């Protein structure tokens, strides 16, 4: 009971104390000016100057002057002249009168090249100096050969035909003659040499082409022989010297010639 009273007493005391403090605190609250907080000065930040960047010097590109190319003038095209074809020469013709041999050279001393028959036609494209042998192109042959003027009928003017010298077919199966010698007794010149061995089927003897003095004129002759010597009549009195060359002859043609040491 006493405790209950003591508890009530303490409650009353506490209420009084709280009431007194409350009034005092109210007075204090009224007497103390309320300090409004000064507005915080908003410090406007000074703009930080941007770091001045030293501009990196831009490499100045020196523009290389573009040279205007020198214009090479287009050459004026010269029109190609129209080529006027050279007219084919109108060679004299021959008509073969009888069967005959057409040969590799102008004379019977030369090898047979082609056979001619009566009625064959050919063009005359060359001749020897004396006009006794003609260099013809037969219609039925793809090469030229020599024919005696005595076995053909000439149709045209031989004066328009040039004098020609032709090459002999070359053969190498056998060698040229060796130990070629020449001796003179008056107007007679003897030419001799060592015989060249050839098979019987190939052997066609020897050919001598010579220039001889006859009646004060130098005359070209060609002779064939199966022997290993030959005698010529060579006179004196010509302005140019005589001479000759010797060939070995086989059925395929002629060896290189050997110059005769003419006396």
Beta strands, then each sheet from edge to edge (+ up, - down):
strand 1: 93-96
strand 2: 100-103
strand 3: 112-116
strand 4: 121-127
strand 5: 133-138
strand 6: 145-148
strand 7: 152-155
strand 8: 178-185
strand 9: 188-194
strand 10: 203-214
strand 11: 217-225
strand 12: 229-233
strand 13: 243-250
strand 14: 253-254
strand 15: 258-259
sheet 1: 6+ 5- 4+ 1- 7+
sheet 2: 2+ 3-
sheet 3: 8+ 9- 12+
sheet 4: 11+ 10- 13+ 14-
sheet 5: 11+ 10- 13+ 15-
end
